[in-house]
Amino acid sequence: MSSSVLGNEHEHTSIQTPTHPSPGPSKMAMGAWIALLVLLTAELMNMLDQSVVLTALPAIQESTGAGSVAVQWLTTAYSLPVAVGLITGGRLGDIYGRRRILLIGTVVFTAASLLCALATGPGVLIGARLLQGVGVAVMIPQVLATMHVTFEGHNRSKAFGLYGAVLAIANVLGPVLGGVLTQADLFGLSWRPIFLVNVPVGLAVLLLGGRFIPESTLRKADRLDLAGMLLSGLAIVLILFPLTEGHAHRWPLWCFAMLAAGVLVLGVCLRHQRRRQDNAPLVTLSLFRVRQFSGGMAADLMHGLLCGLFFMTWTLYLQRGLGLSPLEAAVAFVLLSVGELGGATIAAKTAGRFARRLPQAGALIATAAMSAYGLQTGSHQADLTLLAMTPPVVLIGFGLGMVSGPLADLSLAGVPHEDAGSASGLFNTAIHLGIALGTALTAVVFFAITGRSPDGAANRDAFVTVLWWVCGLLALMWALMFCLPKQADNQAH
């Protein structure tokens, strides 16, 4: 279904002309390049802060006296408000201006980062991480939405290809940066520079973003659907919280009660949105009638699910199953990320020329490499070396690197500009929900076999099972991408 058909119910609105309109298809102006750099830097800050804290956790625990529960909340307090607020953050950009909301989110995130660095106890640090998550939830939906309405044709595909490359870089840079800055103990500050580094970067985003990012919004700004915002946020909390905490508490009854309540509230939210479709809804439900958006969002959910399942269990397999040191395990992640960066570079250079065939080829490459890795893991067991696993690991990364940017580009290509923020928020929520589901799935696929035992053989056997599950999810993601456009037509209407 074309975006013009979807636009019928939005005839009362129009899009504000960007202050720096996109140039022709063959060349991108310097101002547009700077705007893109600022947008990608904002996304990079978000991705880094999801993982930069992981390698600094022992130092944080020693410095603040944080217990095991507090340590777990240092990551949960960041990720939960991000997942809850993405849809609302996207709609805020549609209504009040995407550049304005991005800059507001950046102010909150930068101030919260400074507060993290100044924290002396776990309570303040967890609160500051929560505030960081709120800033990200407001800031990040504006990145894809602004790219969607600003760039066209070849430039659009190139921009989304670079977006995929940034995701690949962040995957390895976060843990490495956290380890390096903590180990360096700059000025005797221990782990605090991992947060302080956000301050100058955030200020740069504010200064350059205010100058170069084009503003885009509706000429007639509708009011925010507060009831929809509260219902959607409550539904996501009720679903994500037990998925995040369930395994740690051995899946008590309250986890399942919360999940059931979350599904119920989600139903109420959908009913409320149907009633408000002609009165400024939080989510434009007609978006889901666009095959490439609904199919692409489902594929993104699978992408998050397989990542949540694979990366957590891979870390445990490398150290418990093979006895690698943390440094050797980090090298394995670097190898995968190098491959991912190579795949993302291919996606950026081809700039949408192959439409859905490119991310589908990436999914097939990752599936084949994952299968080879599974056979290698099963046959060599305890004898597998880092050098021997390098070819399949690099190829897994290469395949996944060909997916992220093109999947976002093609999924959002048919979305009307007035709904870009809402669609971006939904798309980002899909991968966060997928990661939470994948992490929860580890209890069934991995920990059900290993239990709490550090036994190497049990961890190896469990990881082989995980690899076949991941292959199945990759195949499902590949099939869902048939919903994406077959022809290389990336013009946004």
Salt bridges, closest charged atoms under 4 A:
GLU9 OE2 - HIS10 NE2 3.98
ASP49 OD2 - ARG129 NH1 3.73
ASP94 OD2 - ARG91 NH1 2.76
ASP94 OD1 - ARG98 NH2 2.66
ASP222 OD2 - HIS12 NE2 3.73
ASP225 OD1 - HIS272 NE2 3.03
ASP225 OD1 - ARG276 NE 3.50
GLU245 OE1 - HIS249 NE2 3.61
ASP409 OD1 - ARG156 NE 2.64
ASP419 OD2 - HIS10 NE2 3.14
ASP419 OD1 - ARG91 NH1 3.14
